[in-house]
């Protein structure tokens, strides 16, 4: 997916704050230190429903490594992110987090 369409995404978010970056730690991995996931606080673009959302972006999935690397570098505060279903919502008594692995950072979102 070279240039994902904003109109075709199921959800459109902007990263407000990067909370945590998780990296690989296995000494047996060829990608030691590579980013596995990024937890962010985001705001929904173009809607008033659930304006703020905590999202765990997972880089473990079916997208090619080169595409993931670009998104890892671009997923920072202010970035515009496009999400596609399915995703999972995990709720505790105080926090709700969306778990997502089908996403792309929108081109020119800085």
Secondary structure, DSSP 8 states (H G I E B T S, - for coil): --S--TTT-SEEEEEEEEEEEEE---TT-TTTT-EEEEEEEEEESS-STT-EEEEEEE--SSS-HHHHHHHHHH-STT-EEEE-S--EEEE-SS-EEEEE-SEEE-TT--
